[in-house]
Amino acid sequence: SQQGEEDPQALSIQEGENATMNCSYKTSINNLQWYRQNSGRGLVHLILIRSNEREKHSGRLRVTLDTSKKSSSLLITASRAADTASYFCATSWYGQNFVFGPGTRLSVLP
Amino acid sequence: GAVVSQHPSWVICKSGTSVKIECRSLDFQATTMFWYRQFPKQSLMLMATSNEGSKATYEQGVEKDKFLINHASLTLSTLTVTSAHPEDSSFYICSARDPSGRGEQETQYFGPGTRLLVL
């Protein structure tokens, strides 16, 4: 089965710095999505990138996808304390359900 | 955007009782909903896919008689944890795709989750 694996598992940065999280997967995908989860809450969809796309932006978020390396990165620029959360990547292949990675716990210190 | 709600948000029950969790799509119709389970500081594990008007599809290792799923309408799916035991204590999250075309169809919209504690 597909598996997204995030790296690092935990990341602690100062407010204003950039945060980069990586995701690797094992099998073919048609899209990869990033989600944020605040402690004890549901998941919020951040961005979807398709397998034929290499980079996508949304506000302070920048996602890249390298299908040859089966990896993706999520960059959060100018981080804020409110960005503190767990971030998950999820992969899917046409019609197959999502497989989530273990997530990266991001702490943004004021 | 598409909104998914869950009820209750948390529940405490005695061992041996059954607990029902509801998942609703509030502003769209969802022919398919998904149920996940999440342990503390871990990722989400897909339990089953709920299909409106038909039987749910369970992932390997998930007991269908333990976790009963009913998708009786296009906006409601329920997960019933039968004869709950302390090891069933977890965070249960549902999600649904919005086929209306407002967003990208592959996006799953998640409910806020239900925290279950079995004593």
Chai-1 contact restraints between the chains, C-beta under 6 A:
chainA,res_idxA,chainB,res_idxB,connection_type,confidence,min_distance_angstrom,max_distance_angstrom,comment,restraint_id
A,N31,B,E106,contact,1.0,0.0,6.0,A-B,restraint_1
A,R41,B,P112,contact,1.0,0.0,6.0,A-B,restraint_2
A,G42,B,I93,contact,1.0,0.0,6.0,A-B,restraint_3
A,G42,B,F110,contact,1.0,0.0,6.0,A-B,restraint_4
A,G42,B,G111,contact,1.0,0.0,6.0,A-B,restraint_5
A,G42,B,P112,contact,1.0,0.0,6.0,A-B,restraint_6
A,G42,B,G113,contact,1.0,0.0,6.0,A-B,restraint_7
A,L43,B,F110,contact,1.0,0.0,6.0,A-B,restraint_8
A,H45,B,T107,contact,1.0,0.0,6.0,A-B,restraint_9
A,L48,B,E104,contact,1.0,0.0,6.0,A-B,restraint_10
A,L48,B,T107,contact,1.0,0.0,6.0,A-B,restraint_11
A,N97,B,L46,contact,1.0,0.0,6.0,A-B,restraint_12
A,F100,B,S43,contact,1.0,0.0,6.0,A-B,restraint_13
A,F100,B,L44,contact,1.0,0.0,6.0,A-B,restraint_14
A,P102,B,S43,contact,1.0,0.0,6.0,A-B,restraint_15
A,G103,B,S43,contact,1.0,0.0,6.0,A-B,restraint_16
